[in-house]
C-alpha cells in the first residue's frame, strides 16, 4: 500500500521501517526533515516529504496518512494543517496516545469534510520493529478494512496482536485502559522486588529471582523479562533516580473509573506512587523507571 507516516520518533520511525521492510511504499515526514532522511538512508527506501502540503501530490487518492505525534496540540495542529491537503475519501489515522474524547470529536470534524478518521492505540515501544506492534483500532468498518494490509504488516502476525475495537474513539479508549493496567502490573513487580531486597539476611540475588520467575510461573510476562534485563548488570540500579513519569493515560483511566462507578484501587495507587516518586522515591521507583526505559525507551533521570 501507499501510506504517509508523520513523526519519526521512537515509535513512528520504527513503524515506518517495519512497513518499508514489508514492501509498502512509505512517504516519510517529520517536523525536522533530518529524522525522515535518516530513516530513508538507513532503510534505502521511502520518500521524504519536506512539507505537509507535498502529501497531496506524493500520494495517489484515496490517500492514507498516519500520524505518530505527541497527543494534544501537536496532533491537533497537524490535523488542522492536513484539512487543506486531504480530500473526500482519504483516511487520516491517529496512532498517538490521544484522549479518546478528542478522537471522537476529530472524527466528526473530519467526516464533515468527507475524510475518514481512524484512531489506533499502539503498544510495543522500542521493540515493535522486531516483534511487531499491538494495535487497538477504532473507526468505521470500511476505512479500517482498507488499512488491513498495513495493520497486518505492523502487527506481530496477520491475525495476532490487533483488532477493530469499535467506533471512533474505541481504539484510544482501549489503549487508555491498557496503559492503566500496565501501571498496576509494573507497580506489583516493583513492590515485590523491593520486599525481596529488604530481606537482607537471605542475601537474595534479584536477577536470579527474576530469571527463575520468567519460566513456568504464573507471573511470567514480557514485563518480567524486561525487569530481569534491567537487573542483570547491577540489581541496585546505580545511577538511576527513582523518578517515574506518567504520560496521562493512567489519569484518564482513573477518571473513567470514577465516572462509571468502577472501583480501580490498584491502578489508582500505582499512579499515586508515581507522584510519590517525584518527591524522592524508593527502590521500587527506580525499578519502575528502569522498566519504562526497557520497554519504551523512556528517558531515565540520572541520580
Secondary structure as GFF3:
##gff-version 3
##sequence-region A 1 303
A	DSSP	beta_strand	2	6	.	.	.	ID=ss1
A	DSSP	alpha_helix	10	21	.	.	.	ID=ss2
A	DSSP	beta_strand	25	29	.	.	.	ID=ss3
A	DSSP	alpha_helix	33	43	.	.	.	ID=ss4
A	DSSP	beta_strand	47	48	.	.	.	ID=ss5
A	DSSP	three_ten_helix	52	54	.	.	.	ID=ss6
A	DSSP	alpha_helix	55	58	.	.	.	ID=ss7
A	DSSP	beta_strand	64	67	.	.	.	ID=ss8
A	DSSP	alpha_helix	73	82	.	.	.	ID=ss9
A	DSSP	beta_strand	91	94	.	.	.	ID=ss10
A	DSSP	alpha_helix	100	111	.	.	.	ID=ss11
A	DSSP	beta_strand	116	123	.	.	.	ID=ss12
A	DSSP	three_ten_helix	125	127	.	.	.	ID=ss13
A	DSSP	alpha_helix	128	131	.	.	.	ID=ss14
A	DSSP	beta_strand	134	138	.	.	.	ID=ss15
A	DSSP	alpha_helix	141	146	.	.	.	ID=ss16
A	DSSP	alpha_helix	148	154	.	.	.	ID=ss17
A	DSSP	beta_strand	162	166	.	.	.	ID=ss18
A	DSSP	alpha_helix	170	198	.	.	.	ID=ss19
A	DSSP	three_ten_helix	200	202	.	.	.	ID=ss20
A	DSSP	alpha_helix	206	213	.	.	.	ID=ss21
A	DSSP	alpha_helix	222	231	.	.	.	ID=ss22
A	DSSP	alpha_helix	249	259	.	.	.	ID=ss23
A	DSSP	alpha_helix	265	277	.	.	.	ID=ss24
A	DSSP	alpha_helix	283	296	.	.	.	ID=ss25
###
